Amino acid sequence: MEEIKGLIHDIDVYTEHIFEHEFFGGVELKRMGEHLEKVYMDFLNLIPSLNKIGMNIDKNLVLGQISNLTEAIKRKDLVLLFDTLRYEILDTLHFYCEIRELMERG
């Protein structure tokens, strides 16, 4: 869960300063992408179990966020990158973090 919280923090900081510098291709974005890929894969693998207990999480919506992020990076579109990170991915990470906290409490 600390990995998720760290990623949330990193994305918060990154998006706060995204328009101040050219971040595409930088080490920060690559490192965040690697962490994000791992966390999203864990979440995607958990979705079927969560849906069995009635959570009704749309896996395609989560996959679409990664697609939007990839497109933003490919097109070097700072606005799309900001929107995807700040308003899609951060929401999902907060949601996933809450789920993990509940799971750890038992």
N, C-alpha and C positions, 0 to 999 in steps of 0.2 A: 504494500500500500504506500510505502514511502516513495517508491518509484513514481507512482501516480501523482502524489502530492508535489514531488520535485518537478515533474513535467508540467503540472498546472502552474507552478511558480515560474518556470522557465518561459512558458508561453505567455504568461502575463507580462513579464519583463520585456520579452521580445516584441510583443505587439504594442507595448507602450512606446517603444522607440523605433518602430518599423519604418516610419516615414523620415527619420532623421539620417539614416544611412542606407546604403545599398547592401542588403543582406543576402541577395541571391548567390548561391554557390559557396557561401561562407561555412566555416567550421560549425558555427552555432546552429545553422539550419540543418546541416547534415547530422549533427549529434542529436538534435531534437527529433529529426525524422527517424533515426534509428530507435530511439526510446519510444516514440509514438507508435512505430510499427509493432514493437513487442507488446506494448500495452493494448493496442487495438486488437492484435491477434488473440491475446488472452481474453479480452472482452467478447470478441466474436465467437470464440470457442465456448464461452459460458452462456451465450444467448439461448441456445436450445434448452438448456436446463432451466433458465429463468422463465422462458415461455411456457414450460411444462407446469410451472407453479402459478401461471396466470399473469405474467408481467406484460406479455404482448409487445415485445421489442422488435421493431422492423429492422432486420439485419441489412436489408438493402439501403436503408437510410444511413446506417453507420458506414457501409461500404461507399456510399455516395460522398460522404465527407472526405474520405481518402482520395477519391477521384477528383473532387473539387480542389483539394490541396495539391495534388499532382499537376492538375491543369494550371493552377495559379503559378506554380514554380516553373513549369514548362514555358508558359507565356510571359513569365516575369511580370505578372500583374500584381502589384502591391495591394491594390484595393481588394481584389479577390482573395489574396493571401491573408490579409488582415481580417476580412469578414469570415473566412473559413475557420481560421484559428480562433478568433475571439468569440464568434457567435454560434459556431457549430461544434468544433472540437472541444473547446473549453467546457461547454455545456455537457457534452458526452463524458468527458473526463470527470467532472464533478459528480455526475450521476453514477458512473462506474465506481468512483471512490466511495460514495455512500453505500453502494451495494457491497463492496468489499468490507467496509466497516461493519455492516450488519452481519455478514458472513463470519467475520472474525469473532464477533460477540457470541455467535452461536444461536 
